[in-house]
Amino acid sequence: MNITLRVWRQANAQATGKMVTYQVKDVSPDMSFLEMLDLLNEDLTLKGEEPVAFDHDCREGICGMCGVVINGTAHGRGDSPVATTTCQLHMRSFSDGATIDVEPWRAGPFPVIKDLAVDRSAFDRIIQAGGFISANTGAAPDAHAAPVGKLKADRAFDAATCIGCGACVAACPNSSGMLFTAAKITHLAMLPQGQPERYSRIKTMIATHDAEGFGGCTNIGECSAVCPKEIPLDTISQLNRDLIASLFKKDGK
Amino acid sequence: MAVTGLVLIGFLLMHMYGNLKMFLGEHSFDFYAEWLKGDILYPLIPHGWFIWLFRAFMLAAIALHMYSAVTLWARAKAANPQAYAAKKQLAQTYSARTMRWGGVILAGFLVFHLLQFTVKATLVKGTADLTPYKLVVAEFNVWWLVLAYGLWLVAVCMHVRHGVWSAFTTLGANTSPKARAVLNGCAWVVAILLYIGFMIMPVAVLTGVLH
C-alpha cells in the first residue's frame, strides 16, 4: 500500500505547528497504524529529517499511552463498529492510495509537547484530587469479606477499564473530561471500598476537572462513541447523581 | 441549565394546551385569556398579580438558562484553542450541534413573538383593540407569518429534542443504555407533540377552519 499522510508537525510547545504531507510507500496492510508511523520515521531518519514524535507504549490497546486523531476521529475509529486504540488500528482499515490526516488530541488542558505528543498530566491531577481510596495497609483481606452484588461489580469493572487515553476529551466539542472523571467516580462509587470518600471525592475531582480548564458536559455523546474501552455514557449520569447527592451529605462537606 | 430548561419546556406544554382552546370557540378562548391575567390564585394574592409574578418567574428562568449557556459556551471556547484540520462527529445530532446558535436565533424570534402577541407592538394585520380570539385569527391569516412561525417552531422543537434528553441526563436519569433509549424516545415525543400542538391552530386559521 502507498499512503499519503498529512501529519501535524510542531517543533515544541511554543512553536506554531502546521500540517505536513508525507508519502509512505510499501505499507503492509497488516501493519498497525503506529508501525506505519515507525516506517515513516525510519524513512525520515535516513533522510536526516526530524522523525514524527508520537506517544506509545504497550501497543496492545491496554495502556492508554497512544492516541492521535485520524481522519477526524480519535484513535481513527471512523465508522467502524469496533472500538479501537490507535495501536490496534491496522492499515487494512484504509484503502491503497488513501490520504490520511493525523493530528494530536486538541484541547486546551492537553498542550502539545511536540508533533503528535500531548501533555495529559491534567488527568493525573484529577485522579490525585480523589480518584483513589484511602485504605490502611496491612494483610490482604479475605476474598469474600466484602461481598459486592453482581450488577454493581460489573458496572465497577466496566468503568474501571478506562485507560485514561484522553480520546473522550479529544472528541468532545466542549473539550470536556467528564467521561474520564465519571468512569473513575462510577468505578469507586459501585464498590464498598469507595464509599467512605464517595461524596467528598466527587466534589474535589469535579473542582480539579474545572480548574484544569476542561469544558462542561452537554450530553452530546462523542466521548463514548470514540472510547476504546466503550465507557458508557451513563457513567456521567452516575457522576451527576453523586454530585447532586453530595450537596445534601455531611461527608461531602 | 437542566432545571431552567425543564421549566421552559413545562411552560411550552402549558402554552400549547392553552392555544388549543381556540378550537373550543371564541368565548372559551377569550375567557381563558382573561382568566390568565385575572383571577389565578385570588384571593391568596391580589387580583391580577399572578400574571406578573409568573412573568417575573419566566424571565428569571430564561435569564438563568442564558447565563448557564453563555458560561458553558465560554468554557468550551477557552478549552478549544486550536481547531482540528479534519473533524468527524460520530454521535452528535444536528439539534445538539445547533443548541447554542439555535438558542440565540430562537430567542430573537421570541422577542418578536412577545412584541406581537403580548405587547401588541408589531401586529401584522390585527389591531390592539381586538379580543384575543379575533387578534389570533387576524394575525395567522397572513401566510408568511404562519410560515415564519412554523420555521421558528422547528428551531424550538430541535432545541427541545436535545434539551429533554440532556436535562434528564444532567439530573442523573440516564442510568443505563436502555434508559438512554427511553429518554431519547421521550425527547422525540415531546418535540413532535409540541410541533403538532402548536402548528395545528395557525394552520386551521389559515385554511379557514377557525375564523
Interface residues (C-beta under 8 A of the other chain):
Chain A: R6 W8 M19 V69 N71 G72 T73 R77 G78 D79 D101 E103 R106 A107 G108 P109 A171 P173 N174 S175 S176 D210 G213 F214 G215 G216 C217 T218 N219 I220 G221 E222 S224 A225 V226 P232 L233 D234 I236 S237 Q238 N240 R241 I244
Chain B: T71 L72 R75 A76 A78 A79 N80 P81 Q82 A83 Y84 A85 A86 K87 K88 Q89 L90 A91 Q92 T93 A96 R97 M99 H162 W165 S166 T169 T170 L171 G172 A173 N174 T175 S176 P177 A179 R180
